[in-house]
Amino acid sequence: MGGMTTLRSQFLAWVGRRYLARKQKTGFDLSKMSFLPDKVLMPLRREGFDPVPSLGEVRRKAPVSRLPVPIAANVWLVTGYDEVKQVLGKAKAFSTDFTNLIGNAGASTEQNPGGLGFADPPVHTRLRRLLTPEFTMRRLGRLTPRIHDIVEECLSTMEKEAQSGEPVDLVKHFALPIPSLVICELLGVPYEDRADFERLSAARFDLFGGANASLGAISESLGYFRELVARQRQEPGDGLIGMILREHGDDVSDEELAGLADGVLTGGFETTASMLALGVLVLLRDREHFAAMAESEEATEAYVEELLRYLTVVQVAFPRFAREDMEIGGVAVRAGDVVLCSLSGADRDGGLGPDMERFDPHRSVPSHLAFGYGIHRCVGAELARMELRTAYPALAQRFPKMRLAVDERKLAFRKLSIVYGVDSVPVHLD
């Protein structure tokens, strides 16, 4: 761990010095981080729906390549499908613990987001066992009627907005509220708290609103969940938080459960919102694709899986910190090295099949990595699928003639992001 702490300190000190020299008054903006070498930022860039061509070139030449970051140890970028699965499957060989990023001395209750993503076994194993039963299809089945209601409510809101004659923003009225309200239902957020919860959900990921704003929202989100857990410990609700408290009681602390709840928000809100918005854009490129979503459940499932692979909105997995020496894709990785896995690059690997850069809902390929792999695979994957399989067909059925109100090239896609997305999608519903 000492080596990891030194590595972390060197890297953060270097980034800090370079960034502070260029800091904008508007706060932290990923798009202003041009001081980093382009190859370092490459996995976070796209051209429309596609990873930048240079990412594919790197994958073809060397699926495991060293990033030019001036620190003592190596930082590796893994872009090949098999190599990414190898890294993500090595739970014992790599650590994702939060202290790797900020150091033991700097870690605090307020800073540590908790949850599964920043925990190693045995802590991760214990927390995941608490959460996994709540994400079985049997438990999630209780949400099915409510997901349908939420989607229909959003479509009705879009219809009302369209009466003004102005374009309707698909992001504001469809992509954002659906996952936010579904997570409210899942966690058991009281109705009187839901407007505030939606605000927290959006602010939680507003990386371009300034560092203090984003970090403040994270802290506020965790604070809210601590209070909610404390209230439900006295009177458990019907949602995930209440179920865990009824089944495990004092075996789970308020801090642990708040972290898990915040992790559900982190993993299930922005990712699903991005998939809803971007997925509709992909479907609207071909009216036959859009119409097919309304035809059959089988067609919908195939389209959703291909959209997940093609878009892979979570572009890079949590950084892995090597615990031991090993070989990945024929490259020697040493203890203390940092490994970054490009999920978007891996899901476009030509070794999976022909023309993987193209959207093709009829293709048959190995399972995609949009939800990750191994012990850190997204625990809410099936919930996300339920939302997408409900929302896309409902939209196509209600508004079969829906079309973009602007040229796709004028849309504000994120220029640099861990979770890829688009800020606004104006559409006409006629």
C-alpha positions in Angstrom: 0.0 0.0 0.0 2.9 2.3 0.6 3.9 2.2 -3.1 0.3 2.9 -4.1 0.2 5.9 -1.8 3.5 7.3 -3.3 2.1 6.7 -6.8 -1.1 8.4 -6.0 0.7 11.4 -4.4 3.0 11.9 -7.4 0.2 11.7 -9.9 -2.2 14.1 -8.0 0.7 16.5 -7.3 1.6 16.6 -11.0 -2.1 17.0 -12.1 -2.6 19.7 -9.4 0.4 21.8 -10.4 -0.6 21.7 -14.1 -4.3 22.3 -13.5 -3.9 25.2 -11.0 -1.8 27.0 -13.5 -4.8 27.0 -15.9 -7.7 27.0 -13.5 -10.8 28.8 -14.8 -13.0 31.0 -12.6 -15.9 28.8 -13.5 -14.4 25.9 -11.6 -13.4 22.4 -12.6 -14.2 21.6 -16.3 -13.0 18.4 -17.8 -13.1 20.0 -21.2 -10.4 22.4 -20.1 -7.9 19.7 -19.1 -5.9 20.1 -22.4 -2.7 20.1 -20.4 -3.0 16.3 -20.2 -1.5 14.4 -23.1 -4.1 13.6 -25.7 -3.5 9.9 -25.4 -4.4 10.1 -21.7 -7.7 11.8 -22.5 -8.4 9.6 -25.6 -10.6 7.0 -23.8 -12.9 9.9 -22.6 -13.5 11.4 -26.1 -15.9 10.5 -28.8 -17.1 11.6 -32.3 -20.8 11.4 -32.2 -21.7 7.9 -31.0 -18.2 6.5 -31.7 -15.0 6.3 -29.7 -12.4 8.4 -31.5 -10.6 6.5 -34.3 -7.3 6.7 -32.4 -8.7 4.4 -29.7 -9.3 1.7 -32.3 -5.9 2.2 -33.7 -4.3 1.8 -30.3 -6.4 -1.4 -29.7 -5.3 -2.9 -33.0 -1.6 -2.2 -32.4 -1.5 -3.0 -28.7 -4.6 -3.9 -26.6 -2.5 -3.1 -23.5 -0.5 0.1 -23.9 1.3 2.5 -21.5 -0.2 5.9 -21.0 2.4 8.8 -21.1 1.8 10.1 -17.5 5.0 11.4 -15.8 4.9 9.4 -12.6 7.2 6.8 -11.3 5.0 3.7 -11.9 3.2 2.7 -15.1 -0.4 3.6 -16.0 -1.8 1.1 -18.5 -4.7 1.5 -20.9 -6.4 -1.8 -21.8 -8.6 -1.6 -24.9 -9.0 -5.3 -26.1 -12.1 -7.2 -25.2 -10.3 -10.3 -23.9 -7.7 -8.3 -22.0 -10.3 -6.1 -20.3 -12.2 -9.2 -19.2 -8.9 -10.6 -17.8 -8.3 -7.4 -15.7 -11.9 -7.1 -14.5 -12.0 -10.8 -13.6 -8.9 -10.6 -11.4 -10.5 -9.4 -8.2 -7.6 -10.7 -6.0 -4.9 -9.2 -8.2 -6.3 -5.7 -8.3 -7.7 -3.2 -5.8 -10.4 -0.5 -6.4 -10.4 0.6 -2.7 -11.1 4.4 -2.3 -7.9 4.9 -0.2 -5.9 4.2 -3.3 -7.1 7.4 -4.8 -6.8 9.7 -1.7 -4.6 7.9 0.8 -5.4 6.6 4.2 -4.6 9.8 5.9 -6.9 11.8 3.7 -9.9 9.5 3.7 -12.9 10.7 5.7 -16.5 9.8 6.2 -17.6 12.8 4.3 -15.3 12.2 1.3 -15.7 8.4 0.9 -18.7 7.7 -1.3 -18.9 4.1 0.1 -20.8 1.6 -1.9 -19.5 -1.3 -4.0 -17.3 0.4 -6.6 -14.7 1.6 -4.2 -14.5 -1.5 -1.9 -12.4 -4.6 -2.1 -13.2 -8.1 -0.6 -14.0 -9.0 2.0 -15.8 -5.6 2.6 -17.1 -5.7 -1.0 -18.3 -9.3 -0.7 -20.3 -8.6 2.5 -21.9 -5.4 1.1 -22.8 -7.0 -2.2 -24.5 -9.9 -0.4 -26.7 -7.3 1.3 -27.6 -5.7 -2.0 -27.8 -8.5 -4.5 -31.1 -10.1 -3.2 -32.9 -6.8 -3.8 -31.9 -6.9 -7.5 -33.2 -10.4 -8.3 -35.9 -10.5 -10.9 -38.4 -11.6 -8.3 -37.8 -8.6 -6.1 -37.5 -6.2 -9.1 -40.8 -7.6 -10.4 -42.7 -5.5 -7.9 -41.4 -2.4 -9.7 -42.7 -3.4 -13.2 -46.1 -1.7 -12.9 -44.6 1.4 -11.5 -41.9 1.6 -14.2 -44.7 1.5 -16.8 -46.6 4.2 -15.0 -43.5 6.4 -14.7 -42.9 6.1 -18.5 -46.5 6.8 -19.4 -46.4 9.9 -17.1 -43.3 11.2 -18.8 -44.9 10.6 -22.3 -48.0 12.5 -21.3 -45.8 15.4 -20.0 -44.1 15.4 -23.4 -47.5 15.5 -25.2 -48.5 18.5 -23.1 -45.2 20.3 -23.7 -45.7 19.8 -27.5 -49.0 21.7 -27.5 -47.0 24.9 -27.4 -45.7 24.2 -30.9 -42.2 24.3 -29.7 -39.8 21.3 -29.8 -39.8 19.0 -26.7 -36.5 18.2 -24.9 -36.3 14.4 -24.8 -33.6 14.6 -22.1 -35.5 16.9 -19.7 -38.9 15.2 -20.0 -38.0 11.6 -20.8 -34.4 10.5 -20.2 -33.7 12.2 -16.9 -37.0 11.8 -14.9 -37.5 8.0 -15.7 -34.4 6.7 -13.9 -34.6 9.3 -11.2 -38.2 8.3 -10.3 -37.5 4.6 -10.7 -34.6 4.9 -8.2 -37.0 6.7 -5.8 -39.3 3.7 -6.0 -36.5 1.2 -5.6 -34.9 2.9 -2.6 -38.1 3.9 -0.9 -37.7 7.6 -1.0 -40.8 9.3 0.5 -43.0 11.2 -2.0 -42.5 14.4 -0.1 -38.7 14.1 -0.8 -38.8 13.3 -4.5 -38.6 16.8 -6.0 -35.5 17.4 -3.9 -34.1 14.0 -4.8 -34.4 14.7 -8.5 -32.5 17.9 -7.9 -29.8 16.0 -6.1 -29.7 13.3 -8.8 -29.0 15.9 -11.5 -26.5 17.9 -9.5 -24.7 14.7 -8.5 -23.3 14.5 -12.0 -23.0 18.1 -13.0 -19.2 17.9 -13.5 -19.3 21.0 -15.6 -20.9 23.1 -13.0 -17.7 23.4 -11.0 -15.8 21.1 -8.7 -17.3 22.6 -5.5 -20.8 22.3 -6.9 -20.4 18.6 -7.9 -18.6 17.6 -4.7 -21.1 19.6 -2.6 -23.9 17.6 -4.3 -22.1 14.3 -3.5 -21.8 15.3 0.1 -25.4 16.5 0.2 -26.5 13.3 -1.4 -24.7 11.2 1.2 -26.1 13.4 4.0 -29.6 12.9 2.7 -29.2 9.1 2.6 -27.8 9.0 6.1 -30.9 10.9 7.3 -33.2 8.6 5.3 -31.5 5.5 6.7 -31.7 6.8 10.2 -35.5 7.5 9.8 -36.2 4.1 8.2 -34.2 2.3 10.9 -37.0 3.5 13.2 -39.8 2.7 10.7 -38.6 0.7 7.7 -40.3 1.5 4.4 -41.2 -0.8 1.5 -38.2 0.0 -0.6 -34.6 -1.4 -0.8 -33.5 0.5 2.3 -36.4 -0.7 4.4 -36.0 -4.3 3.2 -32.3 -4.4 4.0 -33.0 -3.0 7.5 -35.7 -5.5 8.2 -33.6 -8.4 7.1 -30.2 -7.4 8.5 -31.0 -4.8 11.2 -27.9 -3.8 13.2 -25.6 -6.0 11.0 -25.5 -3.1 8.6 -24.5 0.4 9.8 -26.2 3.6 8.7 -23.0 4.7 7.0 -22.7 1.5 5.0 -26.3 1.6 3.9 -26.2 5.3 3.0 -23.1 4.4 0.8 -24.9 1.6 -0.8 -27.9 3.8 -1.5 -25.7 6.5 -3.0 -24.0 3.8 -5.1 -27.4 2.8 -6.5 -28.0 6.4 -7.5 -24.5 6.7 -8.9 -24.7 3.5 -11.0 -28.4 3.8 -12.0 -29.2 7.4 -12.7 -26.9 9.1 -15.2 -26.0 5.8 -17.0 -29.6 5.0 -17.7 -30.5 8.6 -18.6 -27.7 8.6 -21.1 -28.8 5.3 -22.6 -32.3 6.6 -23.0 -31.3 9.8 -24.8 -28.5 8.4 -27.0 -30.4 5.2 -27.7 -33.4 7.1 -29.1 -31.0 9.1 -31.3 -29.5 5.9 -32.7 -33.0 4.5 -33.4 -34.1 7.7 -35.1 -31.3 7.4 -37.7 -33.3 4.6 -39.3 -37.1 4.8 -39.1 -37.3 1.0 -39.5 -35.2 0.6 -36.3 -37.5 3.0 -34.4 -40.6 1.2 -35.6 -39.2 -2.2 -34.8 -39.1 -1.2 -31.1 -42.9 -1.3 -31.0 -43.3 -4.6 -32.8 -42.4 -7.4 -30.3 -40.7 -8.1 -27.0 -38.1 -10.3 -28.7 -37.1 -7.5 -31.1 -36.9 -5.0 -28.2 -34.6 -7.3 -26.2 -32.2 -7.7 -29.2 -32.2 -3.9 -29.9 -31.6 -3.0 -26.2 -28.6 -5.4 -26.0 -27.0 -4.0 -29.2 -27.6 -0.4 -28.1 -25.9 -1.2 -24.8 -22.9 -2.7 -26.6 -22.8 0.0 -29.3 -23.1 3.0 -27.0 -21.3 1.6 -23.8 -22.0 4.9 -22.1 -19.7 4.1 -19.1 -16.5 4.6 -21.1 -13.9 3.6 -18.5 -14.1 1.2 -15.5 -13.0 2.2 -12.0 -9.2 2.4 -12.0 -7.5 -0.9 -10.9 -4.4 -0.8 -8.7 -2.2 -3.9 -9.2 -1.4 -5.7 -6.0 1.1 -8.1 -7.5 3.2 -8.6 -10.6 1.3 -10.3 -13.5 1.0 -10.5 -17.3 -2.0 -9.0 -19.2 -2.1 -9.5 -22.9 1.5 -10.3 -23.1 2.5 -7.2 -21.2 4.2 -7.2 -17.8 2.2 -5.3 -15.2 4.0 -4.7 -11.9 2.6 -4.3 -8.4 1.7 -0.6 -7.8 0.8 0.0 -11.5 -2.5 1.6 -12.4 -4.7 -0.1 -15.0 -7.5 1.7 -16.8 -10.0 -0.4 -18.8 -11.7 1.1 -21.8 -15.1 -0.5 -21.9 -16.2 1.5 -25.0 -13.0 0.3 -26.8 -13.4 -3.3 -25.7 -17.0 -3.5 -27.0 -15.9 -2.3 -30.4 -13.1 -4.9 -30.6 -13.0 -6.4 -34.1 -12.2 -9.8 -32.7 -15.8 -10.1 -31.5 -17.2 -10.1 -35.1 -17.3 -8.2 -38.3 -17.9 -4.4 -38.5 -18.2 -3.9 -34.7 -18.2 -0.1 -35.3 -21.7 -0.4 -36.8 -25.0 -0.7 -35.0 -26.6 -4.0 -35.9 -29.4 -5.4 -33.7 -29.3 -8.7 -35.6 -25.7 -9.6 -34.9 -24.7 -12.4 -32.6 -21.6 -11.7 -30.5 -20.3 -12.6 -27.0 -21.8 -10.7 -24.1 -20.9 -7.0 -24.0 -19.1 -5.1 -21.2 -21.5 -2.2 -20.9 -22.2 -3.2 -17.3 -18.6 -4.2 -16.6 -17.5 -7.7 -15.6 -16.5 -9.7 -12.6 -17.3 -8.9 -9.0 -17.8 -5.2 -9.8 -20.3 -5.8 -12.6 -23.2 -3.4 -12.2 -25.6 -5.0 -9.7 -28.5 -3.0 -11.2 -28.0 -4.3 -14.7 -31.4 -6.0 -14.8 -33.2 -2.9 -13.5 -31.5 -0.9 -16.3 -32.7 -3.4 -18.9 -36.2 -3.3 -17.5 -36.3 0.5 -17.9 -34.9 0.5 -21.4 -37.2 -2.4 -22.5 -40.2 -0.4 -21.2 -39.3 3.1 -22.3 -38.1 2.6 -25.9 -41.2 0.7 -27.1 -43.6 3.0 -25.3 -42.0 6.0 -26.9 -42.2 4.5 -30.4 -45.8 3.4 -29.9 -47.0 6.8 -28.6 -45.0 8.9 -31.0 -44.3 6.8 -34.2 -43.6 10.0 -36.2 -41.2 11.6 -33.7 -38.3 13.3 -35.3 -35.3 15.5 -34.4 -36.0 19.2 -34.4 -32.4 20.0 -35.2 -29.6 18.5 -37.2 -27.9 15.8 -35.2 -24.5 17.4 -35.7 -25.7 20.5 -33.7 -26.5 18.5 -30.6 -24.3 19.1 -27.6 -22.6 15.8 -27.0 -20.2 15.6 -24.0 -16.7 16.3 -25.2 -14.8 14.6 -22.4 -16.6 12.3 -20.0 -16.5 9.1 -18.0 -20.2 8.6 -18.7 -21.0 9.7 -22.2 -24.1 11.6 -22.9 -25.9 14.5 -24.6 -27.1 17.6 -22.9 -30.4 18.2 -24.8 -32.3 16.4 -27.6 -35.1 18.7 -29.0 -37.7 16.7 -30.9 -41.0 17.2 -32.7 -43.6 14.5 -31.8 -46.0 14.7 -34.8 
